[in-house]
Amino acid sequence: MTSPLPTAPYSVVWSGGHPYVREGDEGRTRWVGLDDRGRPLSLTDADLLRRGWSRTQRS
């Protein structure tokens, strides 16, 4: 995706079939979701950019 990641708190994006929610304060934000086994996973903006992301769930 070429557009920048959302920056508003509690924004939701999709990556690898999983939703991730933006949490944290300015300068300490992260994207929180679950991995394929249901374990908590925290990603940085750079992580999501590498993995690929979208604003909607892809079927």
N, C-alpha and C positions, 0 to 999 in steps of 0.2 A: 504494500500500500504506500502511496506516495505522500498522502497528507500526514501532518504531524499527529502524534498521539494526543488524545484529549487531556486537558490539564485540570478540569474541575474535579473536586473531591467526589467520590462515589460514582465516577464515570465507569461504564462497563464496556469492555472490548472482548473479542473472542480470539483465541489462538489455539490451534491444534484441537479444535472441537470443544474447548472448555472456556467458560466465561472467567474473566478477571476483573476485579473491582479496584479502582484507585483509592488508596488509603494513605493517611499521613499528613503531616504539615509541610509547608514550603521547605524545600531543601532536603526533606526526609521522606519523600513519597515512595510508594512501591505499589505493585499490582499483586493482589492476593487472590488465589484460586486454589483448585485441587489438581493434582496430577492424575495420570491414568489409573492409579490404584486408590484414589480417594484421599491421598495424603495432602496436607496443606503445602502450598507452594507459593513462594514470594519471588516476584520478578522485578527487575529494574526496567526503566524505559529502554535501555540498550538491549536487554534480554529480549523484550517483546519485538523490537525492531529486527533483531537477528532471526527470531523464530517466525516472524510474520504475524499479522493481526488484521482484524476487520472490525467494523462497528456492528455487524450483524452476524448471526450464526449461519454458517454455510452448511447446506444439506449434503 
